[in-house]
């Protein structure tokens, strides 16, 4: 049985996927997290969704910043500070 937390994550993931598709953004799905950038010039539409409670935030940010650099996706200015 899926718990409430997983239902919320799955629901958010589906809504993010649809919105990203509609605005021609980039949806990057990894095993432990999802990274989305809509390329709309505001950080509100850049989403980093951890799917596992066991992964550390600094690891997610490090991997997401590397994905952005490799795929030439603009980064939110404060995203990489301290990494």
N, C-alpha and C positions, 0 to 999 in steps of 0.2 A: 504494500500500500504506500502511495506517495504521501509524504507529509505536507503540511501547509506551506512550509518554506519552499519546498521543491515546486509546488503548484504555483506559487507567486513567481519564482524564477522562470518557470516554463512559460507562464502568461506574459511576463515582461519580455522574454526572449522573442516570442511570436510577434508581439506588438512592435518591438524594435526592428525585427526582420521586415515586416510589412512597410513601416515608415521609411526605412532605409531604401527599400526597393522603389518606393514611390518618388523619392527625391534623388534617385541615382547615386546614393552614397555607397560606402564600402562596408561590407559586413564580413568580419574575420572571426571565424569560430575555431577555437582551440579546445583541447580536452577539458581544461579547467576554467576557462573564461571565454567571454565574447567581447570583441572590441568593435565598435561601430563609429564611423565618422561620416557625417552627412555632407561635409565640406561647406556647411552653412557657417558664415563667419561669426560663430559664437560657440563657446564651450558647452552650452546647454545641450547641443545635439551631438556631442562626442561622448559615447557611453562605453564604460568599461564595466562589464557585468561578471563578477566572479561566480562560478557555478559550484565551487567546492569551498566549504568552510575551513578546509585544512591548508589551503595555500595562503601564503603570507602576502600582504598587500605590496610590500616592496618588490617581491618577485613578479607580481602581476604588472606593476608599473614598469619594471625593467624590461620585461618581455614585450609589453605593448609599445614602449618607446623604440625598441629595436625593430619591431614590425613596421612601425611608422617610417623609420629611416629606410628600411629595405624596400618598402612599397611606395616610397615618396609621398606619404600622407602627412599633411601639416600637423604639427603637435600643438597642444594647448601649452601656453608659455610656462605655466607652473608644473606641468606634468613631470618633467625630468629633473626638476631641482632637487638636489640631494641624492641623486642616484649616481 
